[in-house]
């Protein structure tokens, strides 16, 4: 069977088809070839994300650890899995995955800031997607509820919840040695 016939039999969209979707100010993503659309984020979402980006980006730059990006940037995990996480960190070891157009493969760290519109997508579908790919750490932040969950690879290479912060606390990560993020300052 030809590749084109295999793709048609598999159903769903490919990255090449995704690129044809017009820019309408909303976030478009593919998971298993299925097209997901979420509205533009709220100001609460953007305020939290901006504060987190400034902290992470400054630390990563100061210690020459890699690069930090915020949405929209395409992360191409496969031809049928293309996401635009709110924030990603690529270590020096993974910078080869960065191209002019997108990131080809999993970042070390993915952060999703959830809202009512993205709750199911971020907590279930994307968490499973990142678990099936090479994401080392996944943070889910809910600025409305002031909760941050941290998922990390365990000894069996599973992405498992290792911490949950409510309202306050200092978030740390082995990916970013020496960094302690005061969550209360981000909400």
C-alpha positions, 0 to 999 in steps of 0.5 A: 500500500502506498504512503498516500493510501495508508494516510487516507486509510488512517483518517484525520489530518496531517501536518501538511493539511494543518498548515493550510488552516487559515490563521483566525486568532484561535489555537489550532492543534492536531492530536491523532489527526483530529483537529482541535480549536480553542479560543484566544486565551483570557487576560488571566491566562496571559498574565500568568504565562507572561510572568512564568515566561519571564522567570524561566527565560531569564534563568535559562538564558543566564545559565545557558541551559537552552531556550524557552518559547511561548505559544504560538509555536508548532511542536510537531510530535508526528505527522498527525500530532501537532500542538502549540503548548503555552510554553516550552523549554528545549535544553541544549541537548534538544536544540537540534529539534528546533527549526526555523518553522517549528520544533521537530520532536518533544521539548524537555518541558511543556507547560499548559495554562488551562482554562474552561475551554481547554481543561479536557484537552490539556488534562487528558488528551495532551497529557496522554500525548506527551506521555507517549512522546519524549516530554520529560516534564509537563506542568499544568497550571490553572491560574483561576484556581491557583493550582499547578500540577507537575508530571515527570518521568519515573523509573519506568519512563511513565509521565506521573504526577509528582507534585501539586501546588495550591496557591503558593509554594516553590516549584523546582525541577531537575531540568532547571537545577537551582531554579525555585519559582515562587508560584504566589508571585505568578498568580 
